[in-house]
Amino acid sequence: MSPIAKKIFRAVSVLVPCSLIALTVQFVMADPYESCSSESVAAWQEILPWFMVTAVLLWAGCFCLPRLQQWLALAALLVCTLPLAGLNGAICCHESYGDVPFYWWLVLMVGWLSYLLLFTGKAFYAVLSAALLLLALFLHAIA
């Protein structure tokens, strides 16, 4: 990887987990009784931090094991993608934390497409990520 790509990789590998940790804290600190499915929200409040601990350890491994950094980064994003379906099913979207799955999805999209750009070297993925982000923000604004 070129020096510029390494800097971008490090920035993405720090900003994406920090954003996901902030969303996890927001979700875990929320009142589950605001939801129409408080039992499933309470269950996800217990499970989600374990997904984040695993992902953060994988991202930390990216910095400690440079030969495996691509695989560890993709594994970390995969671990963070797994709870998305459960979060969408647990939240009814009228709660104060109802936007957590949407922002989680946006952060993951930035992470996936940034890593695809860095690891394949195709500028197409950067343009695609910008277009998808603008589309997602537009759809969220009109909803």
Solvent accessible surface area in square Angstrom, and as a share of the most:
residue,aa,sasa,rsa
1,M,88,0.39
2,S,62,0.40
3,P,100,0.63
4,I,126,0.64
5,A,17,0.13
6,K,83,0.35
7,K,138,0.59
8,I,76,0.39
9,F,4,0.02
10,R,125,0.46
11,A,47,0.36
12,V,18,0.10
13,S,2,0.01
14,V,72,0.41
15,L,116,0.58
16,V,7,0.04
17,P,9,0.06
18,C,74,0.44
19,S,43,0.28
20,L,0,0.00
21,I,72,0.37
22,A,63,0.49
23,L,18,0.09
24,T,9,0.05
25,V,81,0.47
26,Q,87,0.39
27,F,0,0.00
28,V,52,0.30
29,M,151,0.68
30,A,19,0.15
31,D,69,0.36
32,P,23,0.14
33,Y,174,0.66
34,E,70,0.32
35,S,12,0.07
36,C,98,0.59
37,S,34,0.22
38,S,21,0.13
39,E,137,0.61
40,S,37,0.24
41,V,0,0.00
42,A,38,0.29
43,A,45,0.35
44,W,44,0.16
45,Q,23,0.10
46,E,128,0.57
47,I,75,0.38
48,L,0,0.00
49,P,42,0.26
50,W,178,0.63
51,F,48,0.20
52,M,9,0.04
53,V,76,0.44
54,T,62,0.36
55,A,0,0.00
56,V,54,0.31
57,L,121,0.60
58,L,41,0.20
59,W,5,0.02
60,A,45,0.35
61,G,14,0.13
62,C,2,0.01
63,F,90,0.38
64,C,97,0.58
65,L,89,0.44
66,P,95,0.60
67,R,230,0.84
68,L,88,0.44
69,Q,28,0.13
70,Q,74,0.33
71,W,180,0.63
72,L,30,0.15
73,A,0,0.00
74,L,46,0.23
75,A,36,0.28
76,A,0,0.00
77,L,0,0.00
78,L,97,0.48
79,V,26,0.15
80,C,0,0.00
81,T,47,0.27
82,L,109,0.54
83,P,0,0.00
84,L,24,0.12
85,A,80,0.62
86,G,20,0.19
87,L,0,0.00
88,N,87,0.45
89,G,65,0.63
90,A,1,0.01
91,I,8,0.04
92,C,46,0.28
93,C,96,0.58
94,H,122,0.55
95,E,15,0.07
96,S,92,0.59
97,Y,2,0.01
98,G,7,0.07
99,D,66,0.34
100,V,1,0.01
101,P,8,0.05
102,F,40,0.17
103,Y,89,0.34
104,W,0,0.00
105,W,101,0.35
106,L,15,0.08
107,V,28,0.16
108,L,6,0.03
109,M,20,0.09
110,V,51,0.29
111,G,0,0.00
112,W,73,0.26
113,L,17,0.08
114,S,23,0.15
115,Y,0,0.00
116,L,64,0.32
117,L,48,0.24
118,L,23,0.12
119,F,47,0.19
120,T,69,0.40
121,G,61,0.59
122,K,119,0.50
123,A,71,0.55
124,F,130,0.54
125,Y,55,0.21
126,A,39,0.30
127,V,102,0.59
128,L,57,0.28
129,S,17,0.11
130,A,52,0.40
131,A,55,0.43
132,L,61,0.31
133,L,43,0.21
134,L,124,0.62
135,L,96,0.48
136,A,6,0.05
137,L,86,0.43
138,F,120,0.50
139,L,92,0.46
140,H,61,0.27
141,A,83,0.64
142,I,114,0.58
143,A,116,0.90
